Amino acid sequence: MTAASAESRPAVVVVGASRGIGRSIARVAAREGGPIVLVARSREGLTEVAAEVRAAGAEPFTVVLDLMSGDVAQLLQAELDRSGLYCDVLVNSAGIGLRGAATLLPVEDQIRIVDLNIRALSELTLHFLKGMAARKRGGVLNLGSIASFTPGPGMAIYYASKGFVRSFSEALYTEMLPIGVTVTCACPGPVATEFLELSGAGKSMLFKVLPRLDADYVAERAWRGFRAGRRLVIPGMSAKLTALASSVVPSALMLPLIARLQRRSGDLCPCGSGKRYGNCCGK
Ligand SMILES: NC(=O)c1ccc[n+]([C@@H]2O[C@H](COP(=O)([O-])OP(=O)(O)OC[C@H]3O[C@@H](n4cnc5c(N)ncnc54)[C@H](OP(=O)(O)O)[C@@H]3O)[C@@H](O)[C@H]2O)c1
């Protein structure tokens, strides 16, 4: 962390701020001024976004932290204490995904999705929400996805992790409502960030047919929705329609459709034979 202060001041803490949607949210939040704590592993990315945040009128602090390491909430709390800050708003934007058959993807890579998207997000939310509840102010903005509205064959753990994020966030929203603390879940469809390449999702048909939104647009909608005290924000018409379809189309139709759209031509049969999907057991 790069600066210190004698008095405890409210800060916006953006986790997953070095790039993508988190970086855009940090810039949007920076327009309100005040301290913004930027958290991620990439020192270089954080340095760049810190300059953007400063240019937008806020006071940036950077914390290089791997959320896969243990005790992330305690480590972040210690950094805040050292700088005389408290977490008034927590933005959980760090997230990873993996496209592919659950039986063919390495188990440890899939469990890393649980560790980051579920465990780290829950740990940070539960830790900082206590202080917000006691102060009766502030809130949490969690990044879910339209993937939270349905199971996702071909990206099973990722969709399930986002289902957790939405369920957890909406429950906390209701618990916190009477005391004036907001918990918002933002659920975008495909967004043009590195996530699509890193997860492999960008090459599937599903992510090709759905329009890709700009990270700045998603950040604006998510932040505005959070500040308006909304439970759920689904940026863009295509994402709204997808979420609606996921809720009304019967699973017996929806799941095979998602499985098909999420497959690619070279994909292998999940039985592990090494043969192409469709030339083996698949129908
Ligand atoms: N892009 C989409 O299409 C899309 C759609 C719906 C929902 N979402 C969700 O939106 C959120 C943001 O996605 P994005 O598109 O902005 O992804 P992104 O561009 O890949 O950015 C992910 C951010 O998370 C940080 N991060 C990843 N692993 C980390 C770790 N172990 N410790 C600390 N930080 C870590 C990354 O920073 P470092 O690598 O520097 O650590 C980066 O700042 C995710 O939760 C994602 O699931 C994305």
The ligand as an SDF file (V2000), in Angstrom:
LIG
                    3D

 48 52  0  0  0  0  0  0  0  0999 V2000
  -15.7180  -10.7270  -19.3030 N   0  0  0  0  0  0  0  0  0  0  0  0
  -16.9170  -11.3140  -19.3100 C   0  0  0  0  0  0  0  0  0  0  0  0
  -17.4180  -11.7310  -20.3740 O   0  0  0  0  0  0  0  0  0  0  0  0
  -17.6980  -11.4620  -18.0380 C   0  0  0  0  0  0  0  0  0  0  0  0
  -19.0760  -11.7000  -18.1290 C   0  0  0  0  0  0  0  0  0  0  0  0
  -19.8160  -11.8490  -16.9650 C   0  0  0  0  0  0  0  0  0  0  0  0
  -19.2030  -11.7690  -15.7420 C   0  0  0  0  0  0  0  0  0  0  0  0
  -17.8660  -11.5580  -15.6610 N   0  0  0  0  0  0  0  0  0  0  0  0
  -17.2610  -11.5220  -14.3310 C   0  0  0  0  0  0  0  0  0  0  0  0
  -16.7650  -10.2270  -14.0900 O   0  0  0  0  0  0  0  0  0  0  0  0
  -15.6260  -10.2800  -13.2340 C   0  0  0  0  0  0  0  0  0  0  0  0
  -14.4850   -9.5210  -13.8830 C   0  0  0  0  0  0  0  0  0  0  0  0
  -14.1850  -10.1570  -15.1060 O   0  0  0  0  0  0  0  0  0  0  0  0
  -13.2620   -9.4600  -16.1960 P   0  0  0  0  0  0  0  0  0  0  0  0
  -13.8900   -9.7280  -17.4950 O   0  0  0  0  0  0  0  0  0  0  0  0
  -12.9350   -8.0900  -15.7940 O   0  0  0  0  0  0  0  0  0  0  0  0
  -11.9720  -10.3990  -16.0660 O   0  0  0  0  0  0  0  0  0  0  0  0
  -10.4270  -10.0550  -16.3290 P   0  0  0  0  0  0  0  0  0  0  0  0
  -10.2990   -9.0040  -17.3480 O   0  0  0  0  0  0  0  0  0  0  0  0
   -9.7680  -11.3690  -16.5490 O   0  0  0  0  0  0  0  0  0  0  0  0
   -9.9590   -9.4390  -14.9160 O   0  0  0  0  0  0  0  0  0  0  0  0
   -9.9350  -10.2460  -13.7850 C   0  0  0  0  0  0  0  0  0  0  0  0
   -9.3510   -9.4730  -12.6230 C   0  0  0  0  0  0  0  0  0  0  0  0
   -9.2440  -10.3830  -11.5140 O   0  0  0  0  0  0  0  0  0  0  0  0
   -7.9050  -10.3410  -11.0040 C   0  0  0  0  0  0  0  0  0  0  0  0
   -7.5080  -11.6490  -10.4900 N   0  0  0  0  0  0  0  0  0  0  0  0
   -7.5750  -12.8470  -11.1210 C   0  0  0  0  0  0  0  0  0  0  0  0
   -7.0660  -13.8060  -10.3350 N   0  0  0  0  0  0  0  0  0  0  0  0
   -6.6670  -13.2030   -9.1850 C   0  0  0  0  0  0  0  0  0  0  0  0
   -6.0460  -13.6600   -7.9930 C   0  0  0  0  0  0  0  0  0  0  0  0
   -5.7190  -14.9450   -7.8080 N   0  0  0  0  0  0  0  0  0  0  0  0
   -5.7820  -12.7660   -7.0170 N   0  0  0  0  0  0  0  0  0  0  0  0
   -6.0840  -11.4500   -7.2010 C   0  0  0  0  0  0  0  0  0  0  0  0
   -6.6780  -10.9520   -8.2950 N   0  0  0  0  0  0  0  0  0  0  0  0
   -6.9530  -11.8280   -9.2830 C   0  0  0  0  0  0  0  0  0  0  0  0
   -7.0610   -9.9600  -12.2170 C   0  0  0  0  0  0  0  0  0  0  0  0
   -5.8610   -9.3360  -11.8160 O   0  0  0  0  0  0  0  0  0  0  0  0
   -4.4250  -10.0470  -11.7640 P   0  0  0  0  0  0  0  0  0  0  0  0
   -4.3460  -11.0340  -12.8790 O   0  0  0  0  0  0  0  0  0  0  0  0
   -3.5020   -8.8810  -11.8810 O   0  0  0  0  0  0  0  0  0  0  0  0
   -4.3630  -10.6940  -10.4170 O   0  0  0  0  0  0  0  0  0  0  0  0
   -7.9670   -8.9420  -12.9070 C   0  0  0  0  0  0  0  0  0  0  0  0
   -7.8170   -7.6850  -12.2940 O   0  0  0  0  0  0  0  0  0  0  0  0
  -15.3520  -11.7590  -13.0130 C   0  0  0  0  0  0  0  0  0  0  0  0
  -15.9050  -12.1510  -11.7900 O   0  0  0  0  0  0  0  0  0  0  0  0
  -16.0770  -12.4470  -14.1570 C   0  0  0  0  0  0  0  0  0  0  0  0
  -16.4850  -13.7480  -13.8040 O   0  0  0  0  0  0  0  0  0  0  0  0
  -17.1020  -11.3950  -16.7780 C   0  0  0  0  0  0  0  0  0  0  0  0
  1  2  1  0
  2  3  2  0
  2  4  1  0
  4  5  1  0
  4 48  2  0
  5  6  2  0
  6  7  1  0
  7  8  2  0
  8  9  1  0
  8 48  1  0
  9 10  1  0
  9 46  1  0
 10 11  1  0
 11 12  1  0
 11 44  1  0
 12 13  1  0
 13 14  1  0
 14 15  2  0
 14 16  1  0
 14 17  1  0
 17 18  1  0
 18 19  2  0
 18 20  1  0
 18 21  1  0
 21 22  1  0
 22 23  1  0
 23 24  1  0
 23 42  1  0
 24 25  1  0
 25 26  1  0
 25 36  1  0
 26 27  1  0
 26 35  1  0
 27 28  2  0
 28 29  1  0
 29 30  1  0
 29 35  2  0
 30 31  1  0
 30 32  2  0
 32 33  1  0
 33 34  2  0
 34 35  1  0
 36 37  1  0
 36 42  1  0
 37 38  1  0
 38 39  2  0
 38 40  1  0
 38 41  1  0
 42 43  1  0
 44 45  1  0
 44 46  1  0
 46 47  1  0
M  CHG  2   8   1  16  -1
M  END
$$$$
